[in-house]
């Protein structure tokens, strides 16, 4: 089994540009009901993952920030508390699972470090559970 089996391609992943405003980020996360979203640089490389917590801490620590002025701040100003590690598409499954244990999703990059998609922890768990149930059924 390889990582590509679980890959949700970039075209299907909600991503943000490093130049997105705080307001755009909030609206996009709310619309899609996500708590974390990958951030991409102009060259297509993975810059990090912004979380609801990052946004809340930024709001808390900026005394002059309101939702009405959120369009004046960009994602590259917001400190990211966690750095979701990436895996290369040719990495082994052990590397993917090690990261998926501590990240809701694992960003996947190609051999040029370009972001090509994500692997969701829930997809790995669902696949594993399905195979365990199938194996249990065949053992009966």
C-alpha positions as CSV (number, residue, x, y, z in Angstrom):
1,X,0.0,0.0,0.0
2,X,1.3,3.5,-0.7
3,X,0.3,7.0,0.3
4,X,-1.3,7.8,-3.1
5,X,-4.1,5.4,-2.2
6,X,-5.3,7.8,0.5
7,X,-4.4,11.1,-1.2
8,X,-7.1,13.7,-1.5
9,X,-5.8,15.8,-4.4
10,X,-5.0,19.5,-4.1
11,X,-8.0,20.3,-6.4
12,X,-10.3,18.9,-3.8
13,X,-8.6,20.4,-0.8
14,X,-9.7,23.8,0.7
15,X,-6.4,25.8,0.8
16,X,-5.5,29.4,1.5
17,X,-2.9,31.6,0.0
18,X,-0.3,33.1,2.4
19,X,-1.7,36.4,1.1
20,X,-5.3,35.7,2.2
21,X,-6.7,38.2,4.7
22,X,-7.8,37.2,8.2
23,X,-11.4,37.9,7.2
24,X,-11.1,35.7,4.1
25,X,-9.6,33.0,6.2
26,X,-12.4,33.2,8.8
27,X,-15.1,33.2,6.2
28,X,-13.7,30.3,4.3
29,X,-13.2,28.2,7.4
30,X,-16.7,29.0,8.5
31,X,-18.2,28.2,5.1
32,X,-16.5,24.8,4.9
33,X,-16.8,24.2,8.6
34,X,-13.1,23.4,8.9
35,X,-11.0,23.9,12.0
36,X,-7.7,23.8,10.2
37,X,-6.7,24.7,6.6
38,X,-3.4,24.3,4.7
39,X,-1.6,27.5,3.6
40,X,0.3,27.6,0.3
41,X,3.0,29.9,-0.9
42,X,2.9,31.5,-4.4
43,X,5.2,28.8,-5.7
44,X,2.8,26.0,-4.6
45,X,4.8,24.9,-1.6
46,X,3.2,24.2,1.7
47,X,3.6,27.1,4.2
48,X,1.8,25.6,7.2
49,X,-1.7,25.0,8.6
50,X,-3.8,27.7,10.2
51,X,-6.2,26.6,12.9
52,X,-9.1,28.2,14.7
53,X,-6.9,28.4,17.8
54,X,-4.3,30.4,15.8
55,X,-7.0,32.9,14.8
56,X,-8.4,33.1,18.3
57,X,-5.0,33.8,19.8
58,X,-4.3,36.4,17.2
59,X,-7.6,38.2,17.9
60,X,-6.9,38.0,21.6
61,X,-3.4,39.5,21.3
62,X,-4.3,42.3,18.9
63,X,-6.2,44.8,21.0
64,X,-7.2,47.0,18.0
65,X,-8.4,44.1,15.9
66,X,-12.2,43.7,15.2
67,X,-14.0,41.7,12.6
68,X,-14.5,45.0,10.6
69,X,-10.7,45.5,10.4
70,X,-9.8,41.8,9.9
71,X,-9.4,42.5,6.1
72,X,-6.3,44.6,7.0
73,X,-4.3,41.6,8.3
74,X,-2.9,38.8,6.2
75,X,-2.2,35.2,7.1
76,X,1.6,35.7,7.0
77,X,1.2,37.9,10.1
78,X,-0.5,35.2,12.2
79,X,1.8,33.0,14.3
80,X,1.0,29.3,13.7
81,X,1.2,27.4,17.0
82,X,1.6,24.0,15.3
83,X,3.6,23.0,12.3
84,X,2.0,20.1,10.6
85,X,4.7,18.0,9.1
86,X,4.5,16.9,5.5
87,X,5.2,13.6,3.8
88,X,6.5,13.1,0.3
89,X,4.3,11.1,-2.0
90,X,7.0,8.4,-2.1
91,X,7.3,8.0,1.7
92,X,6.4,4.8,3.4
93,X,3.1,4.1,5.2
94,X,4.9,4.1,8.6
95,X,5.9,7.7,8.1
96,X,2.3,8.6,7.2
97,X,0.8,6.8,10.1
98,X,3.3,8.3,12.6
99,X,2.2,11.8,11.5
100,X,-1.5,11.0,11.3
101,X,-1.5,9.9,14.9
102,X,-0.9,13.6,15.9
103,X,-2.3,15.5,13.0
104,X,-5.9,15.5,11.7
105,X,-4.5,15.5,8.2
106,X,-1.1,15.1,6.7
107,X,0.0,17.4,3.9
108,X,1.6,15.6,1.0
109,X,4.3,17.1,-1.3
110,X,6.0,15.9,-4.5
111,X,9.7,15.5,-5.1
112,X,9.9,19.3,-5.7
113,X,8.2,20.0,-2.4
114,X,5.0,21.2,-4.2
115,X,1.8,20.6,-2.3
116,X,-0.2,17.9,-4.0
117,X,-2.9,17.1,-1.5
118,X,-3.6,15.7,2.0
119,X,-4.3,12.5,3.7
120,X,-7.0,12.7,6.3
121,X,-6.6,10.7,9.5
122,X,-10.2,9.7,9.3
123,X,-9.7,8.0,5.9
124,X,-6.9,5.9,7.3
125,X,-9.0,4.9,10.3
126,X,-12.0,4.1,8.1
127,X,-9.9,2.0,5.8
128,X,-8.4,0.1,8.7
129,X,-11.7,-0.4,10.4
130,X,-13.3,-1.7,7.2
131,X,-10.5,-4.2,6.7
132,X,-10.6,-5.4,10.3
133,X,-14.4,-6.0,10.0
134,X,-13.9,-7.8,6.7
135,X,-11.2,-10.0,8.2
136,X,-13.4,-10.7,11.3
137,X,-16.3,-11.7,9.0
138,X,-14.1,-14.0,6.9
139,X,-12.8,-15.7,10.1
140,X,-16.3,-16.8,11.1
